[in-house]
Amino acid sequence: MIATERLILRKPTKEDFERFFEINHDPQTNIHNPSGPMSFEKAESTFTRMLDHWEKYSFGGWVIVEKDDPENIIGFGGLSYKLYGEEEKLNLGYRFASEAWGKGYATEFTKKAIDFGLNEDNKEEIFAIVRPSNIVSVKVLEKAGMIQIGTLNDVPGQPESLVYRIQK
């Protein structure tokens, strides 16, 4: 478990799947996702990959809750290895429930995830991919010290995603 000023980040368990699906199936949380809301099957496979990543690497995507209401899951996010085209990179990603938006949680979470990756887990660099239309997430990454280093053609027929990086 890791804590920030207002958040608790904890390892996910199978019991967290229902809330994972709710958040990722919500059209509001997928406004910038070209794939749209996650299907139940996609959510199951993604959640299983998240649990498997923890087993293999002893870190991964966390369950995000407010310290004031630790039973209420407001999001999921963390660090995990992801393919960027042909190259595997340490990726920072998150998705918050829409009712948690506008409170600065994404920035607070992102700064803590970066600190964990670079300082506690001793990684050399962390990457993030963001859709160019997702101005809020672009600002979050930049507030956390990440710098755009290029683009990635990861969604056929769509504008290229922006690639951000922060180094130790």
N, C-alpha and C positions, 0 to 999 in steps of 0.2 A: 504494500500500500504506500502511496505517495500523497502528500497533501500540499496544497497551495493555500493562499490566504482564505479562499472561499470554497475550494473544491477538494474532493477526495477522489483519487484515481486508484482503482483496484483491479486485480486480475479478474477476468470474466469467468463465470461458471455456466454450466448448461442451463441453469434456472434463469439466466439473463436473456435467453434467446427471444422470448416473447416480446420484451421491450425493444430488443435490437430490431426485430422485424417491424414493430410499430413505427419506430423512428425512420427506418430505411424504406418503408412502404408508403410513407406520407408524401403525397405530391408536393407539398410545401417545402420539404427538406431536399427535394430533388429538382428544384427549379433550374439549376445549372447543370444537371446531369443529363447528358444526351441519351442515356439508356432509360431515363425515367425512373419511377418508383420500382424498388426491388420486388420481384415475385417472391413467393414463399420459398420456392426451390432455390433461387439465387441467394436469398438470405440464409437458408440452411447451409449451402455450400460455403458461403463467405464466412459465416460464423464458425463453421467447422475448421476452416483454414486459420481463422484467428486463434482458436483453441490449440490447434496443431502447432502454430508458430510459437506459442508459449512453451509447449512441450519441448520443441526442438532448440529454441534459443534462450529460454528463461526470461523473455520480455516479449512485448507485442502491443496489441490494442488493449486499452484499459476501458473499464466501465467508469463513467464520469458521473459523480453525484455531488450535490451541494452539501457542505458541512452541516448546514442548518436542517437539512431534510435528507439524511443518508439513505432512506428507503426509496426515494424518488430518483430514478436514473434519468439524467437529462441529456446524456450523449455517450458516444463511444469514440475513442481515438487513441492514437499512439504511434509507435514506430514499428515498422515491419519491412522485411525485404520484399521488393516489388520489381517486376521487369519494366524497364524504361526502354521500349523497343527490344533490343537483344541483350541489354546490360542490366544486371541486377543491382539495385541501389537501395540504401536505407531510406525508406519513405516515411514522411510524416503525414498523417491524414486524420481527419476527424469529421464527425457529423453530430450536430446538436439538434435536439427536438426544437421545433419552432418556438415553443413557449419559453425557451431559455435564450432566445436571440436578443441582441441589443443590450446585454448586461456586461459585456466585456469578458465573458467566460472563454470564448475562443482564443483571445489574446493571452489571457492568464494561463490557459491550458497549453497553448503552443510554446510559450516561453519556458514553462516547466518541462515539457517534453524534450525541448532542445537541450535544456540544462542537464536533464537526466541522460540523454544520449551522448552528449559531448563530455560531460564531467563525471558522471557516475558509471556509465557503461563504457566510457573511454573510446567512443567512435570518433573517427577523423572528420567525417562530414555527414550531413543530413540533407536530403532532398525533399521537395514537395512539388506536386503537379496541381495546377489550378486552371479552370476554364477562364478564358479571357473576359467573359461577361460577368464573372463572379467578383465584382469590385470589392465587396466586403472581405472576402477571404484573401484577396491580393493585399489589402491593407493590413490584415492580421499578420500575414507572413512578413511583410515589410516592417511592421512595428516590432516583430520578434527578432529582427536583424537579418532576415533572409534576403538574398539578392537574386534578381532574375538573371539567369545565365544562358537562357536559350528557350527554344520551343520544342515540342514533341508532337509529331503527327500520330496521335494515338486513337483518334476517332475518325474513321473514314467519312469523308463528306462534310466534316465540321472544321471550323477554324482550329488551328493548332493550339494545344494546351501550352501554358507558360510553365517553364521549369525554374524552380527556385532552389538555392543551395545556401547552406551556412557551413563554415569550416571552423575547426578548433582554433 
